[in-house]
Amino acid sequence: MTAIGFTSLIAVMTRAVRFLGEPILRARWVAAIIGFLGVRVMVTPPFTGTADGFWSLVMFSSSPLFAASFLITKALTRRDRPEVIVAWQAITVSTFNLPFAVFGWTWPCVEPWGCFLMTGLLGSAGHWCLTEAFRIAELSAIQPVKFIDMI
């Protein structure tokens, strides 16, 4: 599933050229194609009619949404600080997920709260770093590097 998620990187690169006016550089596209071939190797079995195939298609269909999220974030970095963007992302995601969480909610015991806090801090720091990278560099330059996450 994670490997299928990397298909969004190609969508980000193609749309960054179109919507953000980023230059098309051969080296970036070569790196992206090599990374995409790695994704193809990891996702060796084709999509089938099994339950795994269905969820693979769901993950694949989410790629354009991730691409849109990255493009919107990049556009916002032109006028807003990364702290503001990350805060609004957290508020938006929490708001949209709240209705789904309410139905099955049970209060966790005290022990995991430290892990929750640490996860929230590290996740927010990661989003801040990603947003800062979007501010500093072109999206098409950053995306091929993300294929290293596969390793």
Backbone as JSON Lines, residues from 0, in Angstrom:
{"i":0,"aa":"M","n":[0.83,-1.19,0.0],"ca":[0.0,0.0,0.0],"c":[0.87,1.25,0.0]}
{"i":1,"aa":"T","n":[1.94,1.22,0.8],"ca":[2.84,2.36,0.85],"c":[3.46,2.63,-0.51]}
{"i":2,"aa":"A","n":[3.88,1.57,-1.18],"ca":[4.49,1.73,-2.5],"c":[3.5,2.35,-3.48]}
{"i":3,"aa":"I","n":[2.25,1.93,-3.43],"ca":[1.25,2.5,-4.33],"c":[1.08,3.99,-4.05]}
{"i":4,"aa":"G","n":[1.21,4.39,-2.79],"ca":[1.11,5.8,-2.44],"c":[2.15,6.67,-3.11]}
{"i":5,"aa":"F","n":[3.27,6.06,-3.5],"ca":[4.32,6.83,-4.16],"c":[3.95,7.25,-5.57]}
{"i":6,"aa":"T","n":[2.87,6.72,-6.12],"ca":[2.45,7.16,-7.44],"c":[2.01,8.62,-7.42]}
{"i":7,"aa":"S","n":[1.66,9.14,-6.25],"ca":[1.26,10.54,-6.17],"c":[2.42,11.48,-6.48]}
{"i":8,"aa":"L","n":[3.64,11.02,-6.3],"ca":[4.8,11.88,-6.57],"c":[4.87,12.26,-8.04]}
{"i":9,"aa":"I","n":[4.53,11.34,-8.92],"ca":[4.51,11.65,-10.35],"c":[3.42,12.68,-10.64]}
{"i":10,"aa":"A","n":[2.26,12.51,-10.03],"ca":[1.17,13.46,-10.22],"c":[1.57,14.85,-9.72]}
{"i":11,"aa":"V","n":[2.28,14.91,-8.6],"ca":[2.74,16.2,-8.07],"c":[3.67,16.86,-9.07]}
{"i":12,"aa":"M","n":[4.6,16.1,-9.61],"ca":[5.58,16.69,-10.54],"c":[4.91,17.21,-11.8]}
{"i":13,"aa":"T","n":[4.0,16.44,-12.38],"ca":[3.36,16.88,-13.61],"c":[2.49,18.12,-13.37]}
{"i":14,"aa":"R","n":[1.82,18.16,-12.25],"ca":[0.95,19.31,-11.96],"c":[1.74,20.53,-11.5]}
{"i":15,"aa":"A","n":[2.91,20.31,-10.91],"ca":[3.76,21.46,-10.52],"c":[4.23,22.2,-11.76]}
{"i":16,"aa":"V","n":[4.51,21.46,-12.81],"ca":[4.9,22.1,-14.07],"c":[3.73,22.9,-14.63]}
{"i":17,"aa":"R","n":[2.57,22.3,-14.59],"ca":[1.38,22.93,-15.21],"c":[0.82,24.09,-14.39]}
{"i":18,"aa":"F","n":[0.65,23.89,-13.08],"ca":[-0.04,24.89,-12.27],"c":[0.88,25.88,-11.57]}
{"i":19,"aa":"L","n":[2.11,25.48,-11.29],"ca":[3.03,26.36,-10.58],"c":[4.11,26.92,-11.49]}
{"i":20,"aa":"G","n":[4.13,26.48,-12.73],"ca":[5.1,26.99,-13.69],"c":[6.54,26.56,-13.43]}
{"i":21,"aa":"E","n":[6.72,25.43,-12.76],"ca":[8.07,24.96,-12.48],"c":[8.71,24.43,-13.75]}
{"i":22,"aa":"P","n":[10.02,24.56,-13.87],"ca":[10.7,24.09,-15.09],"c":[10.73,22.57,-15.18]}
{"i":23,"aa":"I","n":[10.77,22.08,-16.39],"ca":[10.89,20.65,-16.63],"c":[12.38,20.35,-16.78]}
{"i":24,"aa":"L","n":[12.96,19.67,-15.82],"ca":[14.36,19.32,-15.88],"c":[14.5,17.81,-16.08]}
{"i":25,"aa":"R","n":[15.32,17.44,-17.03],"ca":[15.48,16.04,-17.4],"c":[15.92,15.18,-16.22]}
{"i":26,"aa":"A","n":[16.89,15.64,-15.43],"ca":[17.42,14.85,-14.31],"c":[16.32,14.52,-13.3]}
{"i":27,"aa":"R","n":[15.42,15.45,-13.04],"ca":[14.33,15.21,-12.09],"c":[13.4,14.12,-12.61]}
{"i":28,"aa":"W","n":[13.09,14.18,-13.9],"ca":[12.19,13.19,-14.48],"c":[12.84,11.83,-14.54]}
{"i":29,"aa":"V","n":[14.13,11.78,-14.81],"ca":[14.84,10.49,-14.82],"c":[14.8,9.88,-13.42]}
{"i":30,"aa":"A","n":[15.06,10.7,-12.41],"ca":[15.01,10.21,-11.03],"c":[13.61,9.73,-10.67]}
{"i":31,"aa":"A","n":[12.6,10.46,-11.1],"ca":[11.21,10.07,-10.81],"c":[10.85,8.77,-11.51]}
{"i":32,"aa":"I","n":[11.3,8.59,-12.74],"ca":[10.99,7.37,-13.47],"c":[11.68,6.17,-12.83]}
{"i":33,"aa":"I","n":[12.93,6.34,-12.42],"ca":[13.64,5.26,-11.74],"c":[12.92,4.89,-10.44]}
{"i":34,"aa":"G","n":[12.5,5.9,-9.68],"ca":[11.74,5.65,-8.46],"c":[10.43,4.95,-8.75]}
{"i":35,"aa":"F","n":[9.75,5.37,-9.81],"ca":[8.48,4.75,-10.17],"c":[8.68,3.3,-10.58]}
{"i":36,"aa":"L","n":[9.8,3.0,-11.25],"ca":[10.1,1.6,-11.59],"c":[10.28,0.78,-10.31]}
{"i":37,"aa":"G","n":[10.86,1.38,-9.29],"ca":[10.98,0.71,-7.99],"c":[9.62,0.42,-7.39]}
{"i":38,"aa":"V","n":[8.7,1.36,-7.54],"ca":[7.32,1.14,-7.08],"c":[6.72,-0.03,-7.84]}
{"i":39,"aa":"R","n":[6.93,-0.05,-9.13],"ca":[6.37,-1.12,-9.96],"c":[6.92,-2.49,-9.54]}
{"i":40,"aa":"V","n":[8.2,-2.53,-9.17],"ca":[8.79,-3.79,-8.71],"c":[8.13,-4.24,-7.41]}
{"i":41,"aa":"M","n":[7.88,-3.28,-6.51],"ca":[7.27,-3.63,-5.22],"c":[5.82,-4.05,-5.37]}
{"i":42,"aa":"V","n":[5.15,-3.51,-6.34],"ca":[3.73,-3.82,-6.56],"c":[3.65,-4.81,-7.73]}
{"i":43,"aa":"T","n":[4.4,-5.87,-7.63],"ca":[4.52,-6.83,-8.71],"c":[3.19,-7.45,-9.12]}
{"i":44,"aa":"P","n":[2.43,-8.02,-8.18],"ca":[1.18,-8.61,-8.64],"c":[0.23,-7.52,-9.12]}
{"i":45,"aa":"P","n":[-0.38,-7.71,-10.27],"ca":[-1.32,-6.69,-10.75],"c":[-2.56,-6.63,-9.86]}
{"i":46,"aa":"F","n":[-3.28,-5.53,-10.0],"ca":[-4.53,-5.4,-9.25],"c":[-5.45,-6.54,-9.64]}
{"i":47,"aa":"T","n":[-6.0,-7.21,-8.66],"ca":[-6.88,-8.35,-8.94],"c":[-8.24,-8.09,-8.34]}
{"i":48,"aa":"G","n":[-9.1,-9.07,-8.48],"ca":[-10.45,-8.94,-7.93],"c":[-10.52,-9.28,-6.45]}
{"i":49,"aa":"T","n":[-9.39,-9.53,-5.81],"ca":[-9.4,-9.89,-4.39],"c":[-9.6,-8.64,-3.54]}
{"i":50,"aa":"A","n":[-9.77,-8.88,-2.24],"ca":[-9.91,-7.76,-1.31],"c":[-8.68,-6.87,-1.34]}
{"i":51,"aa":"D","n":[-7.49,-7.48,-1.43],"ca":[-6.26,-6.69,-1.51],"c":[-6.27,-5.81,-2.75]}
{"i":52,"aa":"G","n":[-6.78,-6.34,-3.85],"ca":[-6.87,-5.56,-5.08],"c":[-7.77,-4.36,-4.93]}
{"i":53,"aa":"F","n":[-8.88,-4.54,-4.22],"ca":[-9.8,-3.42,-3.99],"c":[-9.11,-2.32,-3.2]}
{"i":54,"aa":"W","n":[-8.43,-2.68,-2.11],"ca":[-7.77,-1.66,-1.28],"c":[-6.59,-1.05,-2.01]}
{"i":55,"aa":"S","n":[-5.97,-1.8,-2.89],"ca":[-4.9,-1.23,-3.73],"c":[-5.47,-0.15,-4.63]}
{"i":56,"aa":"L","n":[-6.64,-0.4,-5.19],"ca":[-7.28,0.61,-6.04],"c":[-7.7,1.83,-5.23]}
{"i":57,"aa":"V","n":[-8.15,1.62,-3.99],"ca":[-8.5,2.75,-3.13],"c":[-7.26,3.6,-2.87]}
{"i":58,"aa":"M","n":[-6.15,2.94,-2.55],"ca":[-4.9,3.68,-2.31],"c":[-4.46,4.41,-3.57]}
{"i":59,"aa":"F","n":[-4.54,3.75,-4.7],"ca":[-4.15,4.35,-5.97],"c":[-5.02,5.57,-6.28]}
{"i":60,"aa":"S","n":[-6.31,5.48,-5.99],"ca":[-7.21,6.6,-6.28],"c":[-7.0,7.78,-5.33]}
{"i":61,"aa":"S","n":[-6.32,7.55,-4.2],"ca":[-6.04,8.66,-3.28],"c":[-4.84,9.49,-3.73]}
{"i":62,"aa":"S","n":[-4.07,8.99,-4.67],"ca":[-2.88,9.7,-5.14],"c":[-3.16,11.12,-5.63]}
{"i":63,"aa":"P","n":[-4.2,11.34,-6.43],"ca":[-4.48,12.71,-6.86],"c":[-4.82,13.65,-5.68]}
{"i":64,"aa":"L","n":[-5.41,13.1,-4.63],"ca":[-5.73,13.93,-3.47],"c":[-4.45,14.35,-2.73]}
{"i":65,"aa":"F","n":[-3.51,13.42,-2.59],"ca":[-2.23,13.78,-1.99],"c":[-1.5,14.81,-2.86]}
{"i":66,"aa":"A","n":[-1.56,14.62,-4.17],"ca":[-0.92,15.57,-5.08],"c":[-1.53,16.95,-4.92]}
{"i":67,"aa":"A","n":[-2.86,17.01,-4.85],"ca":[-3.53,18.3,-4.66],"c":[-3.12,18.94,-3.34]}
{"i":68,"aa":"S","n":[-3.01,18.13,-2.29],"ca":[-2.6,18.64,-0.99],"c":[-1.21,19.27,-1.06]}
{"i":69,"aa":"F","n":[-0.27,18.59,-1.72],"ca":[1.09,19.13,-1.85],"c":[1.1,20.41,-2.67]}
{"i":70,"aa":"L","n":[0.33,20.44,-3.75],"ca":[0.29,21.63,-4.6],"c":[-0.33,22.82,-3.87]}
{"i":71,"aa":"I","n":[-1.38,22.57,-3.11],"ca":[-2.0,23.64,-2.34],"c":[-1.03,24.15,-1.28]}
{"i":72,"aa":"T","n":[-0.35,23.23,-0.62],"ca":[0.63,23.62,0.4],"c":[1.73,24.46,-0.23]}
{"i":73,"aa":"K","n":[2.24,24.05,-1.38],"ca":[3.29,24.81,-2.07],"c":[2.79,26.2,-2.41]}
{"i":74,"aa":"A","n":[1.57,26.31,-2.91],"ca":[1.0,27.62,-3.25],"c":[0.86,28.48,-2.0]}
{"i":75,"aa":"L","n":[0.46,27.88,-0.89],"ca":[0.3,28.65,0.35],"c":[1.63,29.15,0.9]}
{"i":76,"aa":"T","n":[2.73,28.44,0.61],"ca":[4.03,28.88,1.14],"c":[4.47,30.2,0.53]}
{"i":77,"aa":"R","n":[3.84,30.62,-0.53],"ca":[4.17,31.9,-1.15],"c":[3.69,33.09,-0.33]}
{"i":78,"aa":"R","n":[2.72,32.82,0.57],"ca":[2.2,33.95,1.36],"c":[2.12,33.68,2.86]}
{"i":79,"aa":"D","n":[2.13,32.4,3.27],"ca":[2.0,32.06,4.69],"c":[3.25,31.36,5.21]}
{"i":80,"aa":"R","n":[3.48,31.5,6.51],"ca":[4.59,30.8,7.16],"c":[4.24,29.32,7.34]}
{"i":81,"aa":"P","n":[5.24,28.44,7.39],"ca":[4.98,27.01,7.58],"c":[4.18,26.7,8.84]}
{"i":82,"aa":"E","n":[4.41,27.45,9.92],"ca":[3.68,27.21,11.17],"c":[2.18,27.38,10.98]}
{"i":83,"aa":"V","n":[1.81,28.4,10.22],"ca":[0.39,28.68,9.97],"c":[-0.22,27.58,9.11]}
{"i":84,"aa":"I","n":[0.5,27.17,8.09],"ca":[0.0,26.12,7.19],"c":[-0.18,24.81,7.94]}
{"i":85,"aa":"V","n":[0.79,24.43,8.74],"ca":[0.7,23.18,9.5],"c":[-0.44,23.23,10.51]}
{"i":86,"aa":"A","n":[-0.63,24.37,11.16],"ca":[-1.73,24.5,12.11],"c":[-3.08,24.34,11.41]}
{"i":87,"aa":"W","n":[-3.25,24.98,10.27],"ca":[-4.5,24.86,9.54],"c":[-4.72,23.46,8.98]}
{"i":88,"aa":"Q","n":[-3.64,22.79,8.58],"ca":[-3.77,21.4,8.13],"c":[-4.27,20.52,9.28]}
{"i":89,"aa":"A","n":[-3.7,20.71,10.46],"ca":[-4.11,19.91,11.62],"c":[-5.58,20.17,11.97]}
{"i":90,"aa":"I","n":[-5.97,21.42,11.94],"ca":[-7.36,21.78,12.25],"c":[-8.31,21.17,11.21]}
{"i":91,"aa":"T","n":[-7.95,21.28,9.94],"ca":[-8.79,20.75,8.87],"c":[-8.93,19.24,8.95]}
{"i":92,"aa":"V","n":[-7.81,18.54,9.1],"ca":[-7.85,17.07,9.18],"c":[-8.65,16.63,10.41]}
{"i":93,"aa":"S","n":[-8.45,17.29,11.53],"ca":[-9.19,16.94,12.75],"c":[-10.68,17.16,12.56]}
{"i":94,"aa":"T","n":[-11.04,18.26,11.94],"ca":[-12.45,18.58,11.72],"c":[-13.12,17.55,10.82]}
{"i":95,"aa":"F","n":[-12.45,17.17,9.74],"ca":[-13.05,16.21,8.81],"c":[-13.08,14.8,9.38]}
{"i":96,"aa":"N","n":[-12.16,14.46,10.26],"ca":[-12.13,13.11,10.84],"c":[-12.98,12.97,12.1]}
{"i":97,"aa":"L","n":[-13.34,14.07,12.72],"ca":[-14.11,14.02,13.96],"c":[-15.41,13.23,13.84]}
{"i":98,"aa":"P","n":[-16.21,13.43,12.8],"ca":[-17.45,12.65,12.72],"c":[-17.22,11.14,12.7]}
{"i":99,"aa":"F","n":[-16.13,10.69,12.09],"ca":[-15.84,9.26,12.02],"c":[-15.32,8.74,13.35]}
{"i":100,"aa":"A","n":[-14.65,9.58,14.11],"ca":[-14.09,9.16,15.39],"c":[-15.15,9.11,16.49]}
{"i":101,"aa":"V","n":[-16.16,9.94,16.41],"ca":[-17.16,10.05,17.47],"c":[-17.91,8.73,17.68]}
{"i":102,"aa":"F","n":[-18.25,8.05,16.6],"ca":[-19.07,6.85,16.71],"c":[-18.39,5.71,17.45]}
{"i":103,"aa":"G","n":[-17.09,5.57,17.29],"ca":[-16.4,4.46,17.94],"c":[-15.49,4.91,19.07]}
{"i":104,"aa":"W","n":[-15.66,6.13,19.55],"ca":[-14.72,6.7,20.53],"c":[-14.82,6.05,21.89]}
{"i":105,"aa":"T","n":[-13.7,5.69,22.45],"ca":[-13.57,5.32,23.85],"c":[-12.33,6.02,24.38]}
{"i":106,"aa":"W","n":[-12.41,6.51,25.59],"ca":[-11.26,7.21,26.16],"c":[-10.15,6.22,26.46]}
{"i":107,"aa":"P","n":[-8.94,6.54,25.99],"ca":[-7.82,5.64,26.29],"c":[-7.4,5.79,27.75]}
{"i":108,"aa":"C","n":[-6.74,4.76,28.26],"ca":[-6.22,4.85,29.62],"c":[-5.04,5.83,29.65]}
{"i":109,"aa":"V","n":[-4.5,6.07,30.81],"ca":[-3.48,7.11,31.0],"c":[-2.15,6.78,30.32]}
{"i":110,"aa":"E","n":[-1.76,5.5,30.29],"ca":[-0.43,5.12,29.81],"c":[-0.1,5.62,28.41]}
{"i":111,"aa":"P","n":[-0.98,5.51,27.42],"ca":[-0.57,5.89,26.06],"c":[-0.52,7.4,25.78]}
{"i":112,"aa":"W","n":[-0.96,8.23,26.72],"ca":[-1.0,9.66,26.45],"c":[0.37,10.25,26.14]}
{"i":113,"aa":"G","n":[1.41,9.75,26.77],"ca":[2.76,10.22,26.46],"c":[3.14,9.89,25.02]}
{"i":114,"aa":"C","n":[2.78,8.69,24.58],"ca":[3.03,8.3,23.18],"c":[2.21,9.16,22.22]}
{"i":115,"aa":"F","n":[0.97,9.45,22.6],"ca":[0.14,10.31,21.75],"c":[0.77,11.69,21.61]}
{"i":116,"aa":"L","n":[1.22,12.23,22.72],"ca":[1.84,13.56,22.71],"c":[3.1,13.55,21.84]}
{"i":117,"aa":"M","n":[3.94,12.54,22.02],"ca":[5.18,12.45,21.25],"c":[4.88,12.26,19.76]}
{"i":118,"aa":"T","n":[3.89,11.43,19.44],"ca":[3.51,11.23,18.04],"c":[3.02,12.53,17.43]}
{"i":119,"aa":"G","n":[2.2,13.27,18.17],"ca":[1.71,14.56,17.67],"c":[2.84,15.56,17.45]}
{"i":120,"aa":"L","n":[3.77,15.62,18.38],"ca":[4.9,16.55,18.25],"c":[5.79,16.18,17.07]}
{"i":121,"aa":"L","n":[6.13,14.9,16.96],"ca":[6.99,14.46,15.86],"c":[6.3,14.59,14.51]}
{"i":122,"aa":"G","n":[5.02,14.26,14.46],"ca":[4.26,14.4,13.22],"c":[4.16,15.86,12.78]}
{"i":123,"aa":"S","n":[3.91,16.74,13.74],"ca":[3.83,18.17,13.42],"c":[5.19,18.7,12.97]}
{"i":124,"aa":"A","n":[6.25,18.25,13.63],"ca":[7.6,18.67,13.23],"c":[7.9,18.18,11.81]}
{"i":125,"aa":"G","n":[7.5,16.95,11.49],"ca":[7.7,16.43,10.14],"c":[6.93,17.24,9.1]}
{"i":126,"aa":"H","n":[5.69,17.6,9.42],"ca":[4.89,18.41,8.49],"c":[5.5,19.79,8.34]}
{"i":127,"aa":"W","n":[6.03,20.34,9.41],"ca":[6.67,21.65,9.33],"c":[7.9,21.57,8.42]}
{"i":128,"aa":"C","n":[8.71,20.52,8.59],"ca":[9.91,20.36,7.75],"c":[9.53,20.21,6.27]}
{"i":129,"aa":"L","n":[8.49,19.43,6.0],"ca":[8.04,19.24,4.62],"c":[7.54,20.56,4.04]}
{"i":130,"aa":"T","n":[6.77,21.31,4.82],"ca":[6.26,22.59,4.35],"c":[7.4,23.58,4.14]}
{"i":131,"aa":"E","n":[8.38,23.56,5.0],"ca":[9.55,24.43,4.83],"c":[10.3,24.05,3.56]}
{"i":132,"aa":"A","n":[10.43,22.75,3.28],"ca":[11.06,22.3,2.04],"c":[10.28,22.79,0.83]}
{"i":133,"aa":"F","n":[8.95,22.73,0.91],"ca":[8.11,23.24,-0.18],"c":[8.35,24.72,-0.39]}
{"i":134,"aa":"R","n":[8.56,25.46,0.7],"ca":[8.79,26.9,0.59],"c":[10.13,27.2,-0.07]}
{"i":135,"aa":"I","n":[11.14,26.42,0.26],"ca":[12.5,26.7,-0.19],"c":[12.76,26.21,-1.61]}
{"i":136,"aa":"A","n":[12.24,25.04,-1.96],"ca":[12.59,24.41,-3.23],"c":[11.37,24.19,-4.11]}
{"i":137,"aa":"E","n":[11.64,23.87,-5.36],"ca":[10.56,23.53,-6.28],"c":[10.05,22.13,-5.96]}
{"i":138,"aa":"L","n":[8.75,21.93,-6.1],"ca":[8.16,20.61,-5.83],"c":[8.76,19.53,-6.71]}
{"i":139,"aa":"S","n":[9.01,19.85,-7.96],"ca":[9.55,18.84,-8.86],"c":[10.97,18.44,-8.47]}
{"i":140,"aa":"A","n":[11.65,19.24,-7.68],"ca":[12.99,18.88,-7.2],"c":[12.9,18.01,-5.95]}
{"i":141,"aa":"I","n":[11.88,18.22,-5.15],"ca":[11.74,17.49,-3.89],"c":[11.17,16.1,-4.09]}
{"i":142,"aa":"Q","n":[10.25,15.94,-5.01],"ca":[9.49,14.7,-5.14],"c":[10.36,13.46,-5.42]}
{"i":143,"aa":"P","n":[11.31,13.48,-6.36],"ca":[12.09,12.26,-6.58],"c":[12.85,11.79,-5.32]}
{"i":144,"aa":"V","n":[13.23,12.72,-4.47],"ca":[13.96,12.37,-3.24],"c":[13.06,11.55,-2.31]}
{"i":145,"aa":"K","n":[11.75,11.76,-2.38],"ca":[10.83,11.04,-1.5],"c":[10.8,9.54,-1.78]}
{"i":146,"aa":"F","n":[11.27,9.11,-2.95],"ca":[11.31,7.68,-3.22],"c":[12.27,6.97,-2.28]}
{"i":147,"aa":"I","n":[13.18,7.68,-1.66],"ca":[14.09,7.08,-0.67],"c":[13.28,6.52,0.5]}
{"i":148,"aa":"D","n":[12.11,7.08,0.77],"ca":[11.24,6.58,1.85],"c":[10.91,5.1,1.66]}
{"i":149,"aa":"M","n":[10.91,4.63,0.43],"ca":[10.6,3.23,0.16],"c":[11.61,2.29,0.83]}
{"i":150,"aa":"I","n":[12.83,2.72,0.89],"ca":[13.87,1.88,1.46],"c":[13.63,1.72,2.95]}
